[in-house]
Amino acid sequence: MRTILFYLGLLLTIEGFAQDKKAFVFFDKKGKHTSYKKLLKRSQKADVVLFGEYHNNPIAHWLELELIKDLQPNHPLILGAEMLERDNQEALDHYLQGAIDQKGLDSLARLWKNYKTDYKPLVDFAKKHQFPFVATNIPRKYANLVYKKGLQALDTLPSTEKQWMVRLPFPYDGTLSQYEKMKKMLGHNTENFPMAQAIKDATMAESILAHLKPNTLFVHFNGSYHSDFYQGIWWYLKRERPNLRILTISTTSQAALKKLAKESYNQADFILVVDEDLSN
């Protein structure tokens, strides 16, 4: 009997320790602890959810899939992602319709290196439940052209190529804090770097609005920087549709999970904080 009680006590001790070791927590924009349950409830009332991720973070990728699994039974969904570019939409549609297999998509689309582990589950979920998946981003080569030569370089492109980006000219506010940070990252004052970011943000926002339908929920996956602090994609969406109900999620990492770092306050409606020791 003593042996049984000893092992029972040991089991409870280990379980208690494990419960204290969390890999992630959620905070609201004011730095208060919140929950996935509340995130799910709020998502159900939105028109658009912008899920800002770290591209190499397994917790964020897992939660992206869990969120759409939990939303799907009660909501017609449309999915979209930064990781797929507009000119790959035809190949993506063929895959969703079953006209080509994964090997065919691999050969026709420019897929990220971590596509199969991190984004394929999202696309396959859309395929299984027969709802759209939108390739929202501008092709990288055009954003790189803006970075190297400025927006004026796009004027030389034929109209057949301009269809893959937001309609030009597009609004740009270089005083937004996220774009200002980008200029500081380079160490010198140039608008090309943040403009290259902005044309991605504007193109993704335009793609979302073009595919958004009444009584549907559009869940979009993008790097956190593209929607943090209610800027980027969020800013462009609100500029066009001020009454649009948008929920933002951001991902960040910290050494300790008890409190939200001050610099992350107001980063998003829900802030996913992951233990910085988690393997990427």
N, C-alpha and C positions, 0 to 999 in steps of 0.2 A: 504493500500500500504506500509506504514511504517513497519507494522508487517511482511509482506512478505519479505521486504528488510532485516529486522533484522534477520529473520530465515535463509535467504539465506547467509548473512554474517557470521552467526554462523556456518552454515554448511561448508562453505569454510574454516573457521578457524580450525574447527575440522579436516577436510580433510588434510589441510596443516600440522597440527601437526602429524597426522597419517603417512604422507609421510616421515616425518623426523625420525620416530621411526622404524628403520629397524631391522629385526631379524637376517639378515646375509648380507654379502657383499663378492665379489670376488676380490682377488688381484692376480697379476702375480708374478713370482719369484723375480722380482726386487722391489716389494713393491708398484707397481702402481695399481690403481683401474682398474678393468676390468669387464667383463660382462658374463652372462650365454650365450648370443648370440655368443660371441667370443669363449667360451669354446666349444659350439656345433660345430662351424665351424672348429675349430682345431681338434676336435674328429673325424670328417668326413674324415680327411686326415691321420689318424693313422692306424696302424695295430693292436695295443693293447692299450686299455685305462685301466690304473690302478686307480680305484676310491678308494682312502684311506678315510675311514670313522672313526667316533667315533661310537662304537657299540650301544651306547644308545642315539644317537642324532637323533631326528625326522626330522630335516631339511635335514641332509645328506641322510637319507633313502628316503625321499620324492623326493629329487633331483636325486637320483639313478634311481628311476622309471621314472621320467620325462625325463631324458636323454635318456634312451633306447626307450621310446615312441617316442621321436623326431628323433632318429636315425633310427628306424625300417623301416619307409616308403621308405628310399633310400639306405639301406645297409643290406645285409645278415649278421645277427648277430650270435655270439656265446657268451654265458654268462658263467661265472664261479665265484666261491666264496670260500673264506677261510672258511666260516661257514658250508660247507659241505665237508665231508672227503671221500677220495678215495674209501674206502671199502663200502660206501653207494651209489656208482654210479648205481649199478644194480637196487636198490629200487627206486632211483630217476628217472631212465629211465622208469621204469614200470609206475610211476606216470605220467610222461610226455606223455607216450603213451596211458594213460587211462586204463591200465591193473589193477591198484589199485587206490583207492580213498585216500583222505587226511588221513583218519583213518588208512588205510593200511600203508601209508608212516610214520605216527607217530609211528607205532609199529615196523617197519623194520629199520628205520634210526634214528641216534642220532641227533635229531634236537635241536637247541639252544632254550632257554626259550622264547626268543623274536622272534622266527621264524615266527609265525603266523601273527604278527603285522608288522614285518620289512623285512622279506625275502621271505615269501610266495607270496607277490605281484609280486616279480621279477620272481620267478619260474613259477607262473601262467601266467605271460606275455609270457614267453618262450613257455609254453604249448599251449597257445592260438594261437601263431603265428608259432608254429611247428619248432622252432629252438633249438639247443642243449643247455643244461645247464650242466656244468662240475663241479663235486665235486673235487676240486683241492688239498685239504689239506691232509697232513699226519694225520692218526688217532692220536688223542691226547695222547693215552696211550704210543705210541712209542716216541713222543717228550718228555713226562714226564720221560720215561726211560733214555733218553739222559741226561736230567737235573739232574737226581738222580745218575746215574752211569757212564755217559760219553758215547761217541760214540762206544767204544769197546763193550758195552753191546748189541749192535745190531747184533754183530757177532754170537750170540747164537741163533738168530731167524731162523726158517726154511724159505726156499725160498718162500713158499706160502705167508708168511707174509711180506717179503721184497718187494713184488710187490706193496704194498701200500705206498711206500716211494721212494724218489729219488734214482737212482742207486748209490750204494756205491762202492768205496769211492767217496765223492763229494767234490768239491773245497770249501775252507773256508778261509776267510781273517778276522782274529780277530782284525785287526787294523782299520777296517771301523768304523767310528764315532758312528754309531747307535749301534753296538755291544759293543764298548767301554763304551757307556752310560749304557748299561745293566749291565756290570761288576761293574760300580760305584754304581748302584742302590742297589746291594747286599752288598756293603761295603767291599768286599774282592775280591782278584784276582782269579777268577775261570772261565775257558772256558766253563764249562758245560751249564751255563745259556744262553750265546749268541749262543752256538752251537745248543741248543734246538730251538732257534729262527731261526737259519740259516737253519736247516733241514726242517723247515716249509717253509721258503722262497724258498729254492732250489726245494722242492717238488712241490710247487705251480707253479714255473717257468717252471719246466719240464712238468707239466700237461698242461699248456697253450700252450707250443710249440708242444706237442703231438697232440693237437686238432685244432691248428690254420691251416686254409686253405687259399689258394690264394683268393684274392678278397673278403675276409670276414673281419669283425671287431670283435675282441674279447674284450668284456668289462668284466673286473674282479673286484669284490668287496672284499676289504680286509681292515683290520685295518690300519690306516695311517702309523703306525710304520713299517709296512711290505714293504712300498715303499717310505717313506720320504727320502728327500735329495739324491734321485737317487741311493738308495742302496736297500738292501733286494731283493725283487722279480725283480726289475728293473736291479740290478747288475747281477743277474744270467741270465736273459733274454739276456742282452747285451753281456755277456761273450760267450754265445752260438751263438747268431745272432747279430753281431755288427751293421748291417744295418737295424735292425728292428725299425720301427717308433713307438715310445712309448710316449703316453701322460699321465702325472701323475696329479692326483688331490689329495689334502690333505685337511683334516678338522682340524680346531683348534678353540679355543674360546678365546674371549677377553672381557674386561669390556667396552671398547670403540672401535668403528668400523671405525673411521676416518683414522687411520694409521695402517699399519701392524707392529707388533712387530718385532724388529730387529732380534731376534732369529729365526723368521720364514722365513726370506729371503732365497731364494733358496730351500725351503722345497719341492716345486713341481712346475709344470708349471702353475697350477691354484690352489690357496689356498682359500678354503671356510672358512671364518671366521664367527663364530656364536656368538651372544650375550651370554655371560656366564650366564646371568640370565634366559635363556630359560630352561624350565623344561625338564628333561630327562625321 
